Amino acid sequence: MKKRFIAGLIAVSVAVTSCSRGEDEELGHGLGEQGPTEVETTQPPLPGSFADVDQSSVDAVGKAVLTEFFSWRPTEDRSPADAANRSKSLMDEEYYAQTSNSWSAMTAVPGKKWDGWKAHNASLEKVTVTESKEQRPPDEEMKAFRQYRVEITLSVDGQPQKISYDAFATFTKLGWWRLAAMHLTQPQFS
């Protein structure tokens, strides 16, 4: 009796399976099933000054993240690290986690210099980020390299003071471009 019951279940199972899908139908396109459809993707929202950044453009992301990274506000910020932290939205999460405790060391601005700017109510006049025309490796689908000249102009007691860096940046694309690594030259003060 038990053997007949199991054999009956197998027969019913085979019959149901053969009726529900024809031989020439592909898996996933049977009765009542729909195949995959194109999904329209939208850029993730970014805060404040990054709201209009085209995240699908490595060049737009590069200029925006470096501009904010060096947008120092000595009268408000405790150190250059505060500006770097404001640029977090355009950084790869892993890169940010690994380097966020070393932003001030990376920019190599002496504490006495920062304190002097603060004491003299230094304010940011502008940050200029210019991409270098030097040769670089070709962009890959998920990785790109850029070299920039960054010039920061502060107004200190009404006089402009310039600080310059060369920045070597690596960007990764995991849906959208993000800064994944950066190396800076020593600052040049003038």
Contacts in CASP RR format, 6 or more apart in sequence:
PFRMAT RR
TARGET T0000
AUTHOR 0000-0000-0000
METHOD contacts of the structure
MODEL  1
MKKRFIAGLIAVSVAVTSCSRGEDEELGHGLGEQGPTEVETTQPPLPGSF
ADVDQSSVDAVGKAVLTEFFSWRPTEDRSPADAANRSKSLMDEEYYAQTS
NSWSAMTAVPGKKWDGWKAHNASLEKVTVTESKEQRPPDEEMKAFRQYRV
EITLSVDGQPQKISYDAFATFTKLGWWRLAAMHLTQPQFS
20 30 0 8 1.000
20 31 0 8 1.000
21 30 0 8 1.000
28 35 0 8 1.000
29 35 0 8 1.000
43 54 0 8 1.000
43 55 0 8 1.000
43 56 0 8 1.000
43 176 0 8 1.000
44 55 0 8 1.000
44 176 0 8 1.000
45 51 0 8 1.000
46 53 0 8 1.000
46 55 0 8 1.000
46 89 0 8 1.000
46 90 0 8 1.000
47 89 0 8 1.000
49 64 0 8 1.000
49 68 0 8 1.000
50 64 0 8 1.000
50 68 0 8 1.000
50 89 0 8 1.000
50 90 0 8 1.000
53 60 0 8 1.000
53 61 0 8 1.000
53 64 0 8 1.000
53 90 0 8 1.000
54 60 0 8 1.000
54 61 0 8 1.000
55 61 0 8 1.000
55 90 0 8 1.000
55 176 0 8 1.000
55 177 0 8 1.000
56 176 0 8 1.000
56 177 0 8 1.000
57 177 0 8 1.000
58 139 0 8 1.000
58 144 0 8 1.000
58 146 0 8 1.000
58 171 0 8 1.000
58 173 0 8 1.000
58 177 0 8 1.000
59 131 0 8 1.000
59 146 0 8 1.000
61 90 0 8 1.000
61 171 0 8 1.000
61 176 0 8 1.000
61 177 0 8 1.000
61 178 0 8 1.000
61 179 0 8 1.000
62 90 0 8 1.000
62 129 0 8 1.000
62 146 0 8 1.000
62 148 0 8 1.000
62 169 0 8 1.000
62 171 0 8 1.000
62 177 0 8 1.000
62 179 0 8 1.000
63 129 0 8 1.000
63 131 0 8 1.000
64 90 0 8 1.000
65 87 0 8 1.000
65 90 0 8 1.000
65 91 0 8 1.000
65 179 0 8 1.000
66 87 0 8 1.000
66 127 0 8 1.000
66 129 0 8 1.000
66 148 0 8 1.000
66 150 0 8 1.000
66 167 0 8 1.000
66 169 0 8 1.000
67 127 0 8 1.000
67 129 0 8 1.000
68 83 0 8 1.000
68 86 0 8 1.000
68 87 0 8 1.000
68 90 0 8 1.000
69 83 0 8 1.000
69 84 0 8 1.000
69 87 0 8 1.000
70 80 0 8 1.000
70 83 0 8 1.000
70 107 0 8 1.000
70 127 0 8 1.000
70 129 0 8 1.000
70 150 0 8 1.000
70 152 0 8 1.000
70 165 0 8 1.000
71 83 0 8 1.000
71 86 0 8 1.000
71 124 0 8 1.000
71 127 0 8 1.000
72 80 0 8 1.000
72 83 0 8 1.000
72 124 0 8 1.000
72 152 0 8 1.000
72 154 0 8 1.000
73 82 0 8 1.000
73 83 0 8 1.000
73 123 0 8 1.000
73 124 0 8 1.000
74 114 0 8 1.000
74 116 0 8 1.000
74 117 0 8 1.000
74 118 0 8 1.000
74 122 0 8 1.000
74 123 0 8 1.000
74 154 0 8 1.000
75 118 0 8 1.000
75 121 0 8 1.000
75 122 0 8 1.000
75 123 0 8 1.000
76 82 0 8 1.000
77 83 0 8 1.000
79 103 0 8 1.000
79 104 0 8 1.000
79 109 0 8 1.000
79 111 0 8 1.000
79 114 0 8 1.000
80 103 0 8 1.000
80 104 0 8 1.000
80 107 0 8 1.000
80 109 0 8 1.000
80 114 0 8 1.000
81 100 0 8 1.000
81 103 0 8 1.000
81 104 0 8 1.000
84 100 0 8 1.000
84 103 0 8 1.000
84 106 0 8 1.000
84 107 0 8 1.000
85 100 0 8 1.000
85 103 0 8 1.000
87 179 0 8 1.000
88 96 0 8 1.000
88 100 0 8 1.000
90 178 0 8 1.000
90 179 0 8 1.000
91 178 0 8 1.000
91 179 0 8 1.000
91 180 0 8 1.000
92 172 0 8 1.000
92 174 0 8 1.000
92 178 0 8 1.000
92 179 0 8 1.000
92 180 0 8 1.000
94 180 0 8 1.000
95 178 0 8 1.000
95 179 0 8 1.000
95 180 0 8 1.000
95 181 0 8 1.000
99 106 0 8 1.000
106 182 0 8 1.000
106 184 0 8 1.000
107 165 0 8 1.000
107 184 0 8 1.000
107 187 0 8 1.000
108 184 0 8 1.000
108 186 0 8 1.000
108 187 0 8 1.000
109 163 0 8 1.000
109 187 0 8 1.000
113 189 0 8 1.000
116 122 0 8 1.000
117 154 0 8 1.000
117 156 0 8 1.000
120 156 0 8 1.000
120 157 0 8 1.000
121 157 0 8 1.000
122 154 0 8 1.000
122 155 0 8 1.000
122 156 0 8 1.000
122 161 0 8 1.000
123 154 0 8 1.000
123 155 0 8 1.000
124 152 0 8 1.000
124 153 0 8 1.000
124 154 0 8 1.000
124 155 0 8 1.000
125 153 0 8 1.000
125 154 0 8 1.000
125 155 0 8 1.000
125 160 0 8 1.000
126 152 0 8 1.000
126 153 0 8 1.000
127 150 0 8 1.000
127 151 0 8 1.000
127 152 0 8 1.000
127 153 0 8 1.000
128 149 0 8 1.000
128 150 0 8 1.000
128 151 0 8 1.000
128 153 0 8 1.000
129 148 0 8 1.000
129 149 0 8 1.000
129 150 0 8 1.000
130 148 0 8 1.000
130 149 0 8 1.000
130 150 0 8 1.000
130 151 0 8 1.000
131 146 0 8 1.000
131 147 0 8 1.000
131 148 0 8 1.000
132 146 0 8 1.000
132 147 0 8 1.000
132 148 0 8 1.000
132 149 0 8 1.000
132 166 0 8 1.000
134 147 0 8 1.000
136 145 0 8 1.000
136 146 0 8 1.000
136 147 0 8 1.000
137 145 0 8 1.000
139 145 0 8 1.000
141 173 0 8 1.000
142 172 0 8 1.000
142 173 0 8 1.000
142 174 0 8 1.000
143 170 0 8 1.000
143 171 0 8 1.000
143 172 0 8 1.000
143 173 0 8 1.000
143 180 0 8 1.000
144 170 0 8 1.000
144 171 0 8 1.000
144 173 0 8 1.000
144 177 0 8 1.000
145 168 0 8 1.000
145 169 0 8 1.000
145 170 0 8 1.000
145 171 0 8 1.000
146 168 0 8 1.000
146 169 0 8 1.000
146 171 0 8 1.000
147 166 0 8 1.000
147 167 0 8 1.000
147 168 0 8 1.000
147 169 0 8 1.000
148 166 0 8 1.000
148 167 0 8 1.000
148 169 0 8 1.000
149 164 0 8 1.000
149 165 0 8 1.000
149 166 0 8 1.000
149 167 0 8 1.000
150 164 0 8 1.000
150 165 0 8 1.000
150 166 0 8 1.000
150 167 0 8 1.000
151 162 0 8 1.000
151 163 0 8 1.000
151 164 0 8 1.000
152 162 0 8 1.000
152 163 0 8 1.000
152 164 0 8 1.000
153 160 0 8 1.000
153 161 0 8 1.000
153 162 0 8 1.000
154 160 0 8 1.000
154 161 0 8 1.000
154 162 0 8 1.000
154 163 0 8 1.000
155 161 0 8 1.000
161 189 0 8 1.000
161 190 0 8 1.000
162 189 0 8 1.000
162 190 0 8 1.000
163 187 0 8 1.000
163 188 0 8 1.000
163 189 0 8 1.000
163 190 0 8 1.000
164 187 0 8 1.000
164 188 0 8 1.000
164 190 0 8 1.000
165 184 0 8 1.000
165 185 0 8 1.000
165 187 0 8 1.000
165 188 0 8 1.000
166 184 0 8 1.000
166 185 0 8 1.000
167 182 0 8 1.000
167 183 0 8 1.000
167 184 0 8 1.000
167 185 0 8 1.000
168 182 0 8 1.000
168 183 0 8 1.000
168 184 0 8 1.000
169 179 0 8 1.000
169 181 0 8 1.000
169 182 0 8 1.000
170 179 0 8 1.000
170 180 0 8 1.000
170 181 0 8 1.000
170 182 0 8 1.000
171 177 0 8 1.000
171 178 0 8 1.000
171 179 0 8 1.000
171 180 0 8 1.000
172 178 0 8 1.000
172 180 0 8 1.000
END
